[in-house]
Amino acid sequence: MVLVSQSKSLSASLTEEQIKETFKRHDVNHDGLLSKQELKNTFESLGSKGSVYRASRALYHADANKDGYINEEELNRLIKYAVQIGYTIK
C-alpha cells in the first residue's frame, strides 16, 4: 500500500485506519513509539521528497509531551498532520 500526497499527480483515498497502520508498520523495533528516523522512513515510503523535513514537522505537530517520539496516544495527532499536508482519507 502506498500513500500519495494530493500535491503529487497521483492520489489514493485511504481511511484513517490505513494511514495509522502505515505508520505502525514502520515501528521497526516494535516499542510502540515512532522515532524521528522511523517517521522519516515512513514519509520516504509515502513518496515524500522532504522526508527529514516531514519527520521534523510531524514531531512538532504530534509530539505532545516533547519526548522526541510519537506514542500511541499521539498517533491521532500524527494522522491529522498527515491529512493536513495532503494525504487523503476516504
C-alpha positions as CSV (number, residue, x, y, z in Angstrom):
1,M,0.0,0.0,0.0
2,V,1.3,3.5,-0.9
3,L,0.0,6.8,0.4
4,V,0.5,9.6,-2.0
5,S,0.1,13.3,-1.4
6,Q,-2.6,15.2,-3.2
7,S,0.0,17.6,-4.3
8,K,1.5,14.8,-6.4
9,S,0.0,13.9,-9.8
10,L,-1.3,10.6,-8.3
11,S,-3.5,10.3,-5.3
12,A,-5.0,7.5,-3.3
13,S,-8.0,7.5,-1.0
14,L,-7.2,5.8,2.3
15,T,-9.0,5.5,5.6
16,E,-7.6,6.9,8.8
17,E,-7.0,3.3,9.9
18,Q,-4.9,2.6,6.7
19,I,-2.8,5.7,7.4
20,K,-2.4,4.6,11.1
21,E,-1.3,1.1,10.0
22,T,1.2,2.6,7.6
23,F,2.9,4.5,10.4
24,K,2.7,1.5,12.8
25,R,4.4,-0.8,10.2
26,H,7.4,1.5,10.4
27,D,7.9,0.9,14.1
28,V,10.8,-1.4,13.3
29,N,11.8,-2.1,16.9
30,H,8.2,-2.7,18.0
31,D,8.5,-0.5,21.1
32,G,5.2,1.3,20.4
33,L,7.0,4.5,19.7
34,L,7.8,6.2,16.4
35,S,11.2,7.8,16.4
36,K,12.3,10.6,14.0
37,Q,14.1,8.0,11.9
38,E,11.0,5.8,11.8
39,L,8.9,8.8,10.8
40,K,11.5,9.7,8.1
41,N,11.4,6.2,6.7
42,T,7.6,6.3,6.7
43,F,7.5,9.5,4.8
44,E,10.1,8.2,2.4
45,S,7.9,5.2,1.7
46,L,5.0,7.5,1.1
47,G,6.9,9.2,-1.6
48,S,7.9,12.4,0.2
49,K,11.0,14.0,-1.2
50,G,11.5,16.0,2.0
51,S,11.2,13.1,4.4
52,V,13.6,14.6,7.0
53,Y,11.6,17.8,7.0
54,R,8.3,16.0,7.2
55,A,9.5,13.9,10.1
56,S,10.6,17.0,12.0
57,R,7.3,18.7,11.3
58,A,5.4,15.6,12.3
59,L,7.2,15.6,15.7
60,Y,6.5,19.3,16.1
61,H,2.8,18.8,15.4
62,A,2.1,15.5,17.1
63,D,4.7,15.0,19.9
64,A,2.6,16.5,22.8
65,N,4.9,15.5,25.6
66,K,8.0,16.6,23.5
67,D,10.0,13.4,24.2
68,G,11.1,13.1,20.6
69,Y,8.8,10.1,19.9
70,I,5.2,9.6,18.8
71,N,3.4,7.2,21.1
72,E,0.0,5.5,20.7
73,E,-1.8,8.5,22.3
74,E,-0.1,10.9,19.9
75,L,-0.7,8.8,16.8
76,N,-4.1,10.5,16.1
77,R,-2.3,13.9,16.1
78,L,0.1,12.4,13.6
79,I,-2.7,11.2,11.4
80,K,-4.3,14.7,11.5
81,Y,-0.9,16.2,10.4
82,A,-0.7,13.7,7.5
83,V,-4.1,14.7,6.4
84,Q,-3.3,18.4,6.8
85,I,-0.3,18.1,4.4
86,G,-2.4,16.4,1.8
87,Y,-2.5,12.6,2.4
88,T,-6.1,11.7,1.6
89,I,-8.7,9.9,3.6
90,K,-11.9,8.5,2.0
